[in-house]
Amino acid sequence: MDTFGDVRVTEHREGDDLLSAGLGLRALAGAPAKFVNPAAPTTSELRRRAIQSSWRGIADLGPRGGYGTVYGDVPDVPGREFTTFAWLPGARQPHRVLAQVPDTFDRTKRCLVVTASSGSRGIYGSIALAGAWGLSRGCAVAYTDKGTGAGYFDTADGTGVALDGSRAKVGDALLEFGPRGVRADAGIATKHAHSGDNPEADWGRHVLQAARFGLAMLDRAFPDEAPFTAQNTRIIATGISNGGGAVLRAAGDDVDGILDAVVALEPNIHVEGHGRPFFDYATEAALLLPAALAAPEFDGVPFARVGIAAPPAWVLRGASLRAHGKLSGNTPQAQAAEALAMLRAGGWRDEALKVAASSTSLDLWRTVSVAYASAYLRREAGHMPCGFSYRIQHPAGVPAPVDAVLRAAWWADGSGVPPHAGIALEGGIDLSLDPTLPGCLSLRDLWTQGDNDEGTDNARLREGIAATAAALPREGLPVFVVHGAEDGLIPAAFSSEPYVAWLRASGRSPVFWKVPHAQHFDAFLAFPDFGDRHVPLLPFGYAALDRAWAHIASGRPLPEDALVRDTQPRGPGALTAKTLALPPG
């Protein structure tokens, strides 16, 4: 049974709309929206900044990216927002749900888009996909943060984030994440890593709960038209990355037939016995890719020679792995070749590996794996696995309270997984020339080592991951899966492809669009050279939503699978419709 807190209702018109908080496309792509008082932003300023950072984290809004000219739009969409905290049965911590109801909601063609945030982002994390597609079409949009988000809790003073985005102390307001009994010296606690709920296990139920919340808020918005139900309102679930995995999980959990169609982009999806779960290949990449990047196959590849992958770090990783008995080669070249061969043997394809260099250079494999390990093991702050913790980052190493300006912006700017402004990932390092190796080895050992005896960390981690496996959608539910062929973070070979194959072997008929030259982060396409080699995935998601709506609203046949053969890398110029080569309507 759903449990919802008090609902906060706000109106957004006249320069403060639902889709861009009044910023419009140009300002969304510009500098971060300002706070008049940076140490104490207003709730409307926090909302505007949260919407902007969610857009910028997902979409390529750069001048060559084609957003607003080749595909997509950011119209002014006035309307109302209904938001509250919600609980799933047995959950220790709440999560956010939000319904956006545009003034142009079409009550004659009732439509609700339900979505979950990408990555570990907060409540607006999917606005560039679900909001951009649904709101301008007269649909309401229901969001869930699926138990993640940047409602960071500072154990030093017992403050977290209230429903309106402002910071408050435990006891003064109901908090997005308010752990009790945690030590004051435990650092920063985040909901995904430290809630104790393993939220990923419930992502499908989060999505279905958000759909029910959306219907209830439509009843409140239009009482004369109530009730709004799954029988009289068409409901499409859509999401990207972790949000894509969440809507596919919802498809499997939807025993009541709430959903009419599901559109998942680059989903982090796991099927027991098929493909590989994210923690497996992410910890493998964190360990081996820095060494593999020394191979000549990565010469000239964007990001392959910067960040933690920069010389001499990649050579040192190879030598360190040999010292630990993980590689046998005697020279840097032999060690790089051996690491690359091991990755290929694990199912990595070269096109994914080359793009994965970006995640390696930004240290994403390690930082994300830390949060997932803590969530799977249900650890609280101060007791994260492998000696990791999130701590306040102090200038020059001098202890001091967190900077008030940085902390005030966490909810709006945070990704849900530190490190970022003012928060450092500590632990799992030593004083060697390859300082991050101990943590990478320890994280990898959680998956590969141990006897899996009941109660061990290895067994508990595997149980946590097993709880995230997808169930089979009901027969006849339209399911679209859209994935970039060059995705280097959630490779299609480990996720979408085995999932689609499993559905087909089970008598289902999903639509699978595999997009050449598309990778995981559309937002990265603004980087020189990197964007020249790729195309954005978001327009293919919009196109899939168009096809799904035409099918459920007008009975139009579902499209066929598409390897979009005419898609070409963007090149040094601006994106064009010809370069994009969307599947025919």
Disulfide bonds with the S-S distance in Angstrom:
Cys111-Cys139 2.16
